Amino acid sequence: MSTKETEFLQKVRKIADYQFGKGMGEKLFSDKVSFTISKKTGRIREIRQEGKLIATLNPTSGLLNLTIEGAERLAAGNEVKSGWVKIQDEVASFIENGGDVFAKHVIDADEEIRPMEEVIILNSRNEVIAVGRALLSGIEMHEFTRGVAVKVRRGRSEKTKKEKTQNRFLGGDLF
């Protein structure tokens, strides 16, 4: 690993520690990660391991946007320290397919969550259902019974745009 890659690795680990709790950077990013760098700015865009996208680095906030793969790494062993929302199992399939999390479906949430932060959505068995951006604080998620609590970015069962396009051309659902 080059000196520049080592610097990038230390940087993303520190960001993950800040975002998800101490020690989460090493859990999320092993020494074997690779980086996609912006040609224009020279900044980190994507973090991959073994060809799988783990996270992207948001250029505006400077924080990580997790993929399902990245969220599952953090949730392994029930060690998610911060940035988690637990939902009712009855709505898990809706959220897995990309539906947003409503406040009335939240069972529990990290009270340290602030609006616009990246969160991991879990079912009652602590399995990753989706990843998204909080619209309410963790305390508000406990207290509110109306409105959207989390805008889901990607559900575990949600098809990618590429898969949807391929399905259309193969005679699948058009709508």
C-alpha positions as CSV (number, residue, x, y, z in Angstrom):
1,M,0.0,0.0,0.0
2,S,1.4,3.4,-1.0
3,T,1.9,6.3,1.3
4,K,-1.1,8.1,-0.3
5,E,-3.3,5.1,0.1
6,T,-2.3,4.7,3.8
7,E,-3.2,8.4,4.3
8,F,-6.6,7.8,2.6
9,L,-7.2,4.7,4.8
10,Q,-6.4,6.6,8.0
11,K,-8.7,9.5,6.9
12,V,-11.7,7.3,6.1
13,R,-11.2,5.3,9.3
14,K,-11.3,8.5,11.4
15,I,-14.4,9.7,9.6
16,A,-16.1,6.3,10.4
17,D,-15.0,6.5,14.0
18,Y,-16.6,10.0,14.2
19,Q,-19.8,9.0,12.4
20,F,-20.4,5.5,13.9
21,G,-18.4,5.3,17.1
22,K,-14.8,4.6,18.2
23,G,-13.3,1.4,16.6
24,M,-15.8,1.3,13.7
25,G,-13.3,2.6,11.2
26,E,-11.1,-0.5,11.5
27,K,-14.1,-2.7,11.5
28,L,-15.5,-1.1,8.3
29,F,-12.2,-0.7,6.4
30,S,-9.6,-3.4,6.3
31,D,-6.1,-2.8,5.0
32,K,-7.2,-4.3,1.6
33,V,-9.5,-1.5,0.6
34,S,-9.1,0.4,-2.7
35,F,-10.1,4.0,-3.4
36,T,-11.6,5.7,-6.5
37,I,-10.3,9.2,-6.6
38,S,-11.8,12.2,-8.5
39,K,-9.7,13.2,-11.4
40,K,-10.7,16.9,-11.0
41,T,-10.4,17.4,-7.3
42,G,-8.1,14.5,-6.2
43,R,-10.6,13.6,-3.4
44,I,-11.8,10.2,-2.4
45,R,-15.1,9.3,-4.1
46,E,-15.6,5.5,-3.5
47,I,-14.2,3.0,-1.1
48,R,-14.2,-0.7,-2.2
49,Q,-13.0,-4.0,-1.0
50,E,-12.8,-7.1,-3.1
51,G,-14.7,-5.3,-5.8
52,K,-17.6,-4.5,-3.6
53,L,-18.6,-0.9,-2.9
54,I,-18.6,-0.3,0.9
55,A,-19.1,3.5,1.0
56,T,-18.8,6.7,-0.8
57,L,-17.4,9.9,0.6
58,N,-19.9,12.8,0.3
59,P,-18.0,15.8,-1.0
60,T,-20.4,18.3,0.5
61,S,-20.5,17.0,4.1
62,G,-17.2,15.1,4.1
63,L,-19.0,12.2,5.7
64,L,-19.5,8.6,4.5
65,N,-22.6,7.3,2.7
66,L,-22.8,3.6,3.4
67,T,-23.9,0.9,1.1
68,I,-25.8,-2.2,2.3
69,E,-22.4,-4.0,2.3
70,G,-20.9,-1.4,4.5
71,A,-23.8,-1.3,6.9
72,E,-23.7,-5.1,7.2
73,R,-20.0,-4.9,8.1
74,L,-20.8,-2.4,10.9
75,A,-23.8,-4.4,12.2
76,A,-21.9,-7.8,12.3
77,G,-21.8,-9.0,15.9
78,N,-24.4,-6.5,17.1
79,E,-21.8,-3.8,17.6
80,V,-23.4,-0.8,15.9
81,K,-22.6,1.9,18.4
82,S,-24.3,4.9,16.9
83,G,-26.4,5.9,13.9
84,W,-28.9,3.0,14.0
85,V,-32.7,2.9,13.8
86,K,-34.7,-0.3,14.7
87,I,-38.1,-0.8,13.0
88,Q,-41.1,-3.0,13.3
89,D,-40.8,-6.3,11.5
90,E,-44.3,-5.8,9.8
91,V,-42.9,-3.0,7.6
92,A,-39.4,-4.5,7.0
93,S,-40.3,-5.8,3.5
94,F,-41.6,-2.4,2.5
95,I,-38.4,-0.7,3.7
96,E,-36.2,-3.4,2.1
97,N,-37.6,-2.4,-1.2
98,G,-36.8,1.3,-0.8
99,G,-39.7,2.6,1.1
100,D,-39.1,5.4,3.7
101,V,-39.3,4.8,7.5
102,F,-42.2,6.5,9.2
103,A,-41.9,7.6,12.8
104,K,-44.8,5.4,13.9
105,H,-42.8,2.3,12.8
106,V,-39.7,3.1,14.8
107,I,-39.2,0.7,17.8
108,D,-36.0,2.2,19.0
109,A,-33.3,4.6,17.8
110,D,-29.9,5.9,18.8
111,E,-30.8,9.1,20.8
112,E,-27.6,10.8,19.5
113,I,-28.9,10.9,15.9
114,R,-29.2,14.4,14.4
115,P,-31.3,15.3,11.3
116,M,-29.5,14.7,8.0
117,E,-27.1,12.1,9.5
118,E,-26.4,8.8,7.8
119,V,-28.3,5.9,9.6
120,I,-28.5,2.1,9.4
121,I,-32.0,0.7,9.6
122,L,-32.3,-2.6,11.4
123,N,-35.1,-5.1,12.1
124,S,-35.8,-6.5,15.6
125,R,-33.2,-9.2,15.0
126,N,-30.5,-6.5,14.3
127,E,-30.3,-7.5,10.6
128,V,-29.6,-4.6,8.2
129,I,-32.7,-3.7,6.2
130,A,-31.6,-0.4,4.6
131,V,-29.4,2.7,4.8
132,G,-30.6,6.3,4.6
133,R,-30.6,9.8,5.9
134,A,-32.4,10.8,9.1
135,L,-35.0,13.5,8.8
136,L,-35.7,13.5,12.6
137,S,-33.4,13.4,15.6
138,G,-33.2,10.1,17.5
139,I,-35.3,11.6,20.4
140,E,-38.0,12.8,17.9
141,M,-38.1,9.3,16.4
142,H,-39.1,8.0,19.8
143,E,-41.7,10.7,20.5
144,F,-43.3,11.4,17.1
145,T,-46.1,9.2,15.6
146,R,-46.4,10.9,12.3
147,G,-44.1,11.8,9.4
148,V,-41.1,10.4,7.8
149,A,-38.2,9.6,10.2
150,V,-35.7,8.3,7.7
151,K,-35.4,8.8,3.9
152,V,-34.1,5.5,2.6
153,R,-31.2,5.7,0.2
154,R,-31.0,1.9,-0.5
155,G,-33.0,-1.0,0.7
156,R,-31.5,-4.5,1.0
157,S,-33.8,-6.0,-1.6
158,E,-34.1,-3.0,-3.9
159,K,-33.0,-3.5,-7.5
160,T,-30.3,-1.3,-8.9
161,K,-31.1,0.9,-11.9
162,K,-29.1,-1.5,-14.1
163,E,-31.2,-4.5,-13.0
164,K,-34.5,-2.6,-13.6
165,T,-33.4,-1.7,-17.1
166,Q,-32.3,-5.2,-17.9
167,N,-35.7,-6.5,-16.6
168,R,-37.5,-4.2,-19.0
169,F,-35.7,-5.4,-22.0
170,L,-36.2,-9.1,-21.1
171,G,-40.0,-8.7,-21.1
172,G,-40.4,-8.0,-17.3
173,D,-42.6,-5.5,-15.7
174,L,-42.7,-2.2,-17.6
175,F,-44.0,-0.2,-14.6
